[in-house]
Amino acid sequence: MTQTTHLALPCIDAAQAQKHVTHNEALQLLDSLTQLSVIERRASPPAAPVEGDRYLVVGTATGAFAGEEQNVAVRLAGAWVFLAPKAGWLAYVEAEELLLLYSGSAWIDAGMTLRNLQNLALLGIGTTASGANPLSAKANGALFFAKTAAEGGSGDLRLTLEKEAAAGTVSQLYQSNWSGRAETGLCGDDNFHLKVSADGSTWREALLVDRSTGRVAFPSGTGDGAPIAFRNRLRNAAFAINQRGVSGTVTLAAGQYGHDGVKAGASGATYTFTTSGLDTTITIAAGSLILPIDAPLIEGGTYALAHDGAATARIWQGTGSTGSGSYASASRATPLVATGLAVATQTNVEFSAGTILRPQLEPGAVATAFERRRPSVERSDCLRYCVVLDDHSVTGGVAASATTVWLFYSLIVNPMRAVPSVGLKSGDWWVSDQVTYDKQATTASIVGSDVTVNGGRVAISGFSGLTSGAAHGPANGFGTARVILDAGI
């Protein structure tokens, strides 16, 4: 009698007697194998088997199961029948609620076969995946843990997110009620960003880490919103310090200073200014204005320029008043970014015609909130480049003749950046000889000087009736002349 190839069912031979016996046996075997479900896995027969019971023989089998390991034991007609599995058979183990697969040599957890799933179009865990979210999970927790060295792994775990190009985005988005509230990642470039939103539509940059330098920027400020101190490399960026006393329509020759820290470009400049509250706005009518930054303040690399006016700007390095490069807009939202600036090199921000308001040049590629410094700090910085003396701010003097007096001043507390040049804003100058009190030089002029970064003396002429060799001190401050000590760049 022959058997079928796969299930070993008995076949009815030609002219066979009692064909029904063979036919019924085949049906019983087919009934045992179809929708295969075993009660449990065991190594010995149960004490009171029931007709039709099925078991999976495991271990070192004993009793009637001896030698039948891996086979399916079926109770038929009061006896045990053993069915040898073939690769691909599935059996459900009722006691374990587990589906097993026969690999050809052993029964294994059928779920383990999923370890090699490849190129799935959709996978939803607890939910339905979609084209927009082909991998979706709805759960209350997720765990990823490293494969240990003992298991053949390294003991490390790294989650990698990849994007196609620098201008793309690879990020993690955090939502509340399906509305975005925070996002971290490489958003639109290859720098690391942290953004937040109150409504899911308007986003604020909270933190940015430059990929090249590792510098951390806080575009929206820190703490209560104040920027990190001294990010702005420009001095007197609020234009509050005006030691030279310019007013009205200011006309400057090339390289000449108006407000502290503001000088004319190669073609000179004409500008006006208005003050509202804490802010002074400069309006350039002709030419250009340069805001130079001293070399020790430049660490090199990438810098961002932004302001709240309308004038275009350019950033260049070098001394003098002749700039280079094209002008471009420099707004808070889209700052003018200069890359590759040389370290410890004088850098200049030059504005063309238009308005300048709250300019800021800072390290990195992101514009942060305007840094408003204390007036005392701003003035102290400006005094390193320019000091203006009047007839009340000198410390004393000695008459060199009846018409000339040497006046002394000290800058020990706040030295200048370099030995200054000495100039005079025309007007009258007063001194006191402590006897006849005030002496006036109606048209004062400077006829000599001996200065250092820490102070010095200046000879002013135009007096009459001075006693040579007599001491003279500061007067009442009524004079209009000014001695200008200039150590600008």
LODRENBA-745942 format. One line per field, with one value per residue (C-alpha): residue in one letter; residue number from 0; chain; x, y, z. Coordinates in steps of 0.25 Angstrom, whole numbers, plus 5000, padded with zeros to 4 digits. Each point is the difference from the previous one (the first is absolute). Example, Ala and Ser with C-alpha at 12.3 -4.5 7.8 and 13.67 -1.06 7.14 Angstrom:
# residues 2
type	[A;S] .
seq	[0;1] .
mol	[A;A] .
px	[5049;5006] .
py	[4982;5014] .
pz	[5031;4998] .
//
This chain:
# residues 489
type	[M;T;Q;T;T;H;L;A;L;P;C;I;D;A;A;Q;A;Q;K;H;V;T;H;N;E;A;L;Q;L;L;D;S;L;T;Q;L;S;V;I;E;R;R;A;S;P;P;A;A;P;V;E;G;D;R;Y;L;V;V;G;T;A;T;G;A;F;A;G;E;E;Q;N;V;A;V;R;L;A;G;A;W;V;F;L;A;P;K;A;G;W;L;A;Y;V;E;A;E;E;L;L;L;L;Y;S;G;S;A;W;I;D;A;G;M;T;L;R;N;L;Q;N;L;A;L;L;G;I;G;T;T;A;S;G;A;N;P;L;S;A;K;A;N;G;A;L;F;F;A;K;T;A;A;E;G;G;S;G;D;L;R;L;T;L;E;K;E;A;A;A;G;T;V;S;Q;L;Y;Q;S;N;W;S;G;R;A;E;T;G;L;C;G;D;D;N;F;H;L;K;V;S;A;D;G;S;T;W;R;E;A;L;L;V;D;R;S;T;G;R;V;A;F;P;S;G;T;G;D;G;A;P;I;A;F;R;N;R;L;R;N;A;A;F;A;I;N;Q;R;G;V;S;G;T;V;T;L;A;A;G;Q;Y;G;H;D;G;V;K;A;G;A;S;G;A;T;Y;T;F;T;T;S;G;L;D;T;T;I;T;I;A;A;G;S;L;I;L;P;I;D;A;P;L;I;E;G;G;T;Y;A;L;A;H;D;G;A;A;T;A;R;I;W;Q;G;T;G;S;T;G;S;G;S;Y;A;S;A;S;R;A;T;P;L;V;A;T;G;L;A;V;A;T;Q;T;N;V;E;F;S;A;G;T;I;L;R;P;Q;L;E;P;G;A;V;A;T;A;F;E;R;R;R;P;S;V;E;R;S;D;C;L;R;Y;C;V;V;L;D;D;H;S;V;T;G;G;V;A;A;S;A;T;T;V;W;L;F;Y;S;L;I;V;N;P;M;R;A;V;P;S;V;G;L;K;S;G;D;W;W;V;S;D;Q;V;T;Y;D;K;Q;A;T;T;A;S;I;V;G;S;D;V;T;V;N;G;G;R;V;A;I;S;G;F;S;G;L;T;S;G;A;A;H;G;P;A;N;G;F;G;T;A;R;V;I;L;D;A;G;I] .
seq	[0;1;2;3;4;5;6;7;8;9;10;11;12;13;14;15;16;17;18;19;20;21;22;23;24;25;26;27;28;29;30;31;32;33;34;35;36;37;38;39;40;41;42;43;44;45;46;47;48;49;50;51;52;53;54;55;56;57;58;59;60;61;62;63;64;65;66;67;68;69;70;71;72;73;74;75;76;77;78;79;80;81;82;83;84;85;86;87;88;89;90;91;92;93;94;95;96;97;98;99;100;101;102;103;104;105;106;107;108;109;110;111;112;113;114;115;116;117;118;119;120;121;122;123;124;125;126;127;128;129;130;131;132;133;134;135;136;137;138;139;140;141;142;143;144;145;146;147;148;149;150;151;152;153;154;155;156;157;158;159;160;161;162;163;164;165;166;167;168;169;170;171;172;173;174;175;176;177;178;179;180;181;182;183;184;185;186;187;188;189;190;191;192;193;194;195;196;197;198;199;200;201;202;203;204;205;206;207;208;209;210;211;212;213;214;215;216;217;218;219;220;221;222;223;224;225;226;227;228;229;230;231;232;233;234;235;236;237;238;239;240;241;242;243;244;245;246;247;248;249;250;251;252;253;254;255;256;257;258;259;260;261;262;263;264;265;266;267;268;269;270;271;272;273;274;275;276;277;278;279;280;281;282;283;284;285;286;287;288;289;290;291;292;293;294;295;296;297;298;299;300;301;302;303;304;305;306;307;308;309;310;311;312;313;314;315;316;317;318;319;320;321;322;323;324;325;326;327;328;329;330;331;332;333;334;335;336;337;338;339;340;341;342;343;344;345;346;347;348;349;350;351;352;353;354;355;356;357;358;359;360;361;362;363;364;365;366;367;368;369;370;371;372;373;374;375;376;377;378;379;380;381;382;383;384;385;386;387;388;389;390;391;392;393;394;395;396;397;398;399;400;401;402;403;404;405;406;407;408;409;410;411;412;413;414;415;416;417;418;419;420;421;422;423;424;425;426;427;428;429;430;431;432;433;434;435;436;437;438;439;440;441;442;443;444;445;446;447;448;449;450;451;452;453;454;455;456;457;458;459;460;461;462;463;464;465;466;467;468;469;470;471;472;473;474;475;476;477;478;479;480;481;482;483;484;485;486;487;488] .
mol	[A;A;A;A;A;A;A;A;A;A;A;A;A;A;A;A;A;A;A;A;A;A;A;A;A;A;A;A;A;A;A;A;A;A;A;A;A;A;A;A;A;A;A;A;A;A;A;A;A;A;A;A;A;A;A;A;A;A;A;A;A;A;A;A;A;A;A;A;A;A;A;A;A;A;A;A;A;A;A;A;A;A;A;A;A;A;A;A;A;A;A;A;A;A;A;A;A;A;A;A;A;A;A;A;A;A;A;A;A;A;A;A;A;A;A;A;A;A;A;A;A;A;A;A;A;A;A;A;A;A;A;A;A;A;A;A;A;A;A;A;A;A;A;A;A;A;A;A;A;A;A;A;A;A;A;A;A;A;A;A;A;A;A;A;A;A;A;A;A;A;A;A;A;A;A;A;A;A;A;A;A;A;A;A;A;A;A;A;A;A;A;A;A;A;A;A;A;A;A;A;A;A;A;A;A;A;A;A;A;A;A;A;A;A;A;A;A;A;A;A;A;A;A;A;A;A;A;A;A;A;A;A;A;A;A;A;A;A;A;A;A;A;A;A;A;A;A;A;A;A;A;A;A;A;A;A;A;A;A;A;A;A;A;A;A;A;A;A;A;A;A;A;A;A;A;A;A;A;A;A;A;A;A;A;A;A;A;A;A;A;A;A;A;A;A;A;A;A;A;A;A;A;A;A;A;A;A;A;A;A;A;A;A;A;A;A;A;A;A;A;A;A;A;A;A;A;A;A;A;A;A;A;A;A;A;A;A;A;A;A;A;A;A;A;A;A;A;A;A;A;A;A;A;A;A;A;A;A;A;A;A;A;A;A;A;A;A;A;A;A;A;A;A;A;A;A;A;A;A;A;A;A;A;A;A;A;A;A;A;A;A;A;A;A;A;A;A;A;A;A;A;A;A;A;A;A;A;A;A;A;A;A;A;A;A;A;A;A;A;A;A;A;A;A;A;A;A;A;A;A;A;A;A;A;A;A;A;A;A;A;A;A;A;A;A;A;A;A;A;A;A;A;A;A;A;A;A;A;A;A;A;A;A;A;A;A;A;A;A;A;A;A;A;A;A;A;A;A;A;A;A;A;A;A;A;A;A;A;A] .
px	[5000;5006;4999;4999;5012;4998;4991;5003;4985;4997;4996;4989;5007;4993;4990;5003;4990;4994;5003;4992;5011;5011;4991;4996;5014;5004;4988;5005;5014;4995;4991;5012;5009;4990;5000;5011;4998;5007;4996;5014;5014;5004;5011;4990;4986;4989;4994;4986;5000;4987;4997;5005;5010;5013;5013;5014;5010;5013;5012;5005;4987;4996;4989;4992;5006;5014;5008;4989;5006;4995;4989;4985;4993;4985;4991;4992;4992;5006;5014;5011;5003;5012;5001;5014;4999;5007;5006;4989;4990;4993;4995;4992;5004;4987;5006;5010;4992;5011;5002;5011;5007;5008;5013;5004;5007;4993;4988;5002;4992;4992;5002;5015;4998;4996;5014;5004;4988;5005;4994;4987;4991;4992;5002;4990;5001;4987;4995;4999;5012;4999;5008;5003;5004;5004;5005;4990;4999;4989;5005;5004;5014;5012;5013;5013;5011;5014;5004;5011;5014;4996;4989;5010;4997;5008;4992;4997;4988;4999;4987;5004;4991;5004;4996;5003;5006;5005;4988;4990;4996;5002;4994;4991;4987;4993;4985;4988;4986;5006;5006;5015;5006;5015;5010;5014;5010;5006;4990;5002;5016;5010;5000;4993;4987;4990;4987;4987;4986;4988;4990;5007;5001;5009;5014;5011;5014;5005;5013;5010;5013;5010;5005;5014;5003;4991;4996;4986;4991;4987;4993;4988;5009;5002;4992;4991;5003;5013;5011;5013;5009;5010;4996;4999;5013;4996;5002;4990;4990;4989;5007;4997;5015;5003;5012;5004;4986;4996;4986;4990;5005;5013;5010;5013;5012;5006;5004;4995;4992;4986;4993;5010;5003;4994;5009;4998;5004;5009;4990;4997;4986;4988;4990;4990;4995;4988;4998;4988;5000;5012;5003;5007;4998;5010;4996;5011;4996;5013;5013;5002;5003;5009;4999;5015;5003;5013;5009;5000;4985;5000;5001;4999;4990;4986;4992;4986;4996;4986;4993;4986;5002;4999;5014;5008;5014;5012;5011;5015;5013;5012;5003;4997;4987;5000;4991;4997;4989;4985;4990;4988;4988;5003;4987;4997;4993;5010;5014;5012;5009;5015;5008;5015;5004;5014;5004;5005;4998;4993;4986;4990;4985;4997;4986;4995;4989;4988;4997;5008;4993;5006;5011;5006;5012;5002;5007;4992;4990;4987;4996;4996;4992;5007;5010;4997;5012;5000;5004;5012;5005;4998;5007;5012;5002;4999;5010;5011;4998;4997;5001;4994;5006;4993;5006;4994;5005;5015;5007;5008;5011;5012;5001;5011;4999;4991;4992;5002;4996;5004;4988;5001;4990;5000;4994;5005;4987;4996;5012;4999;5002;5012;5008;4989;5002;4996;4990;4992;4985;5001;4994;5004;5008;5000;5010;5001;5013;4993;5003;4993;4992;4996;5008;4994;5007;4989;5006;5007;5011;5009;5014;5006;4997;5007;4990;5000;4988;4999;5000;5009;5000;4996;5004;4989;5003;4991;5000;5006;5005;5005;5011;5011;5002;4988;4990;4987;4988;4987;4990;4985;4998;4994;5010;4995;5013;5003;5013;4997;5010;4997;5005;4990;5002] .
py	[5000;5013;5014;5014;5008;5011;4995;4985;4997;4986;4998;4990;4989;4995;4988;5002;4993;5008;5013;5008;4996;5007;5012;5001;5000;5011;5008;4998;5004;5012;5004;4999;5009;5011;5012;4993;5004;4992;5000;5002;4996;4987;4989;4989;4996;5005;4991;5000;5004;5003;4996;5011;5006;5006;5003;5005;4990;5007;4997;4986;4993;4988;4990;4999;5013;4995;5002;5010;5013;5012;4991;5003;4989;4998;4991;4992;4987;4998;5001;5010;5004;5009;5009;5005;5015;5007;5014;5010;4993;5009;4995;5008;4996;5002;5000;5011;5008;4999;4997;4992;4998;4987;5005;4986;4996;5006;5007;5015;5012;5004;5015;4999;4998;5015;5004;5001;5008;5009;5012;5001;5011;5002;4996;5004;4996;5002;5009;5002;5004;5010;5005;5012;4992;4986;4996;5003;4996;5002;4996;5005;4997;4996;4994;4998;4994;4996;4986;4996;4995;4986;5000;5003;5015;5012;5004;5014;5005;5012;5005;5006;5010;5003;5011;5001;5014;5011;5009;4989;4997;4988;5003;4995;5007;5001;5002;5003;4996;4999;5014;5002;5006;4996;4995;4996;4996;5005;5009;5006;5000;4991;5008;4994;5008;5000;5007;5002;5005;5004;4997;4990;5011;5011;4994;5007;4996;4997;4994;4998;4992;5004;4987;5005;5007;4994;5014;5001;5011;5004;5008;5003;5004;4993;5000;5012;5002;5008;4996;4995;5011;5006;4992;5013;5004;5014;5011;5011;4992;5008;5013;5005;5005;5013;5006;5009;5006;4999;5005;5004;4995;4994;5000;4992;4999;4986;4993;5011;4997;5005;4992;4991;4988;5005;5006;5003;4991;5003;5010;5007;5000;5009;4996;5004;4993;5000;4994;4994;4994;4991;4999;5010;4998;5005;5003;5000;5010;4999;4991;4989;4998;4990;4994;4994;4989;4999;4987;4994;4999;4991;4985;4997;4991;5003;5013;5004;5015;5005;5013;5006;5011;4999;5003;4989;4996;4993;4994;5001;4999;5009;5014;5014;5004;4993;4988;4988;4991;5002;5006;4991;5000;4996;4998;4993;4989;4999;5005;5003;4988;5002;4987;4998;5012;5001;4999;5013;5009;5013;4998;5010;5001;5010;5006;5007;5010;4997;4999;4992;4996;4990;4994;4987;4992;4987;4987;4989;4999;5004;5014;5002;5010;5014;5001;5013;5003;5009;5014;5000;4987;5006;5013;4993;4993;5012;5007;4991;5006;5014;5010;5014;5010;5013;5011;4993;4986;5003;4997;5012;5008;5009;5013;4999;5015;5012;4994;4985;4989;4986;4992;4986;4988;4986;4987;4990;4994;4998;5000;5003;4989;5007;5013;5010;5012;5013;5010;5012;5003;5015;5009;5007;4994;5004;4997;5005;5005;5000;5015;5008;4987;4998;5003;4999;4996;5005;4993;4988;4992;4988;5004;4987;4986;4989;4988;4985;4990;5003;5015;5012;5015;5010;5014;5010;5014;5012;5006;5013;5004;4986;5000;4991;4988;5002;4988;5001;4990;4996;5012;5001;4991;5012;4999;4995;4994;4986;4992;4987;4988;4990;4986;4995;4989] .
pz	[5000;4996;5008;4996;4998;5011;5011;4998;4998;4996;4986;4995;4991;4987;5003;5015;5009;5012;4993;5011;5011;4992;4997;5014;5005;4990;5005;5015;4997;4992;5011;5009;4992;4995;5009;5008;5015;5011;5015;5004;4999;5008;5000;5005;4997;5009;5010;4995;4985;4993;4986;4990;5010;4994;5006;4995;5005;5006;5008;5002;4998;5009;5000;4987;4996;5000;4987;4995;5003;4992;4995;5002;5008;4997;5008;4990;5002;5014;4995;4998;4985;4997;4989;4996;4997;4987;4999;5000;5009;5010;5013;5011;5014;5008;5014;4996;4991;4990;4985;4997;4986;4996;4994;4994;5013;5012;5004;5002;5004;4987;5004;4999;4985;5000;5003;4985;4995;4989;4992;5007;4994;5013;5015;5010;5015;5007;4989;4985;4992;4988;4989;5008;5012;4994;5014;5011;5014;5011;5013;5014;5000;4991;5003;4992;5007;4996;4996;5010;4997;5005;4989;4989;5001;5004;5012;4994;4994;4989;4994;4986;4992;4986;4990;4985;5000;5009;4996;5005;5014;5009;5014;5011;5001;5014;4999;5010;4995;4986;5000;5000;5012;4999;4989;5001;4989;4987;4995;4986;5002;5007;5013;5012;5003;5012;4996;5008;4997;5008;4989;4990;4989;5005;5004;5008;5000;5014;4998;4989;5000;4988;4993;4998;5012;5011;5004;5007;4996;5007;4989;5009;5012;5013;5014;4999;4985;5002;4991;5004;5004;4990;4988;4992;4995;4996;5010;5003;4991;5007;4995;5014;5001;4993;5006;4988;5001;4986;4997;4989;4986;5002;4989;5001;4991;4997;5013;5009;5013;5003;5012;5008;4992;4987;4989;4985;4989;4988;4994;5013;5006;5002;5011;5010;5013;5009;5014;5005;5013;5002;4985;4990;4985;4990;4986;4990;4989;4992;5000;5010;5015;5006;5014;5002;5009;5007;4996;5014;5000;4988;5002;4986;4992;4998;5004;4999;4998;5002;5003;5000;4990;4985;4996;4993;5005;4997;5009;4996;5007;5000;5004;4994;4994;4987;5001;4990;4997;4996;5009;5005;5009;5015;5007;5013;4992;4989;5005;4992;5003;4997;5000;5001;5007;5004;5015;5007;4988;5000;4995;4994;4999;4989;4998;4987;4999;5008;5015;5011;5013;5010;4992;5005;4995;5008;4998;4993;4989;5008;5004;5015;5007;5001;5011;5008;5009;5012;4997;5009;4993;4986;5004;5006;4987;4992;5008;4996;4986;5002;5012;5000;5010;5004;5009;5012;4998;5001;5013;5000;4993;5000;4992;4990;4996;5001;4989;5001;5011;5001;5004;5006;4999;5005;4994;5010;5003;4985;4991;4985;4990;4994;5001;4995;4990;5006;4994;5004;4998;4998;5011;5013;5012;5014;5011;5015;5006;5014;5002;4989;4998;4985;4988;4986;4987;4991;4988;5006;4992;5003;4999;5006;5006;5007;5001;5003;5001;5015;4999;4997;4998;4990;4997;4998;4995;4998;5014;5005;5014;5005;5010;4994;5009;5008;5003;4993;5002;4994;4998;5000;4987;4993;4988;4987;4994;5002;4999;4993;5002;4989;5000;4990;4990] .
//
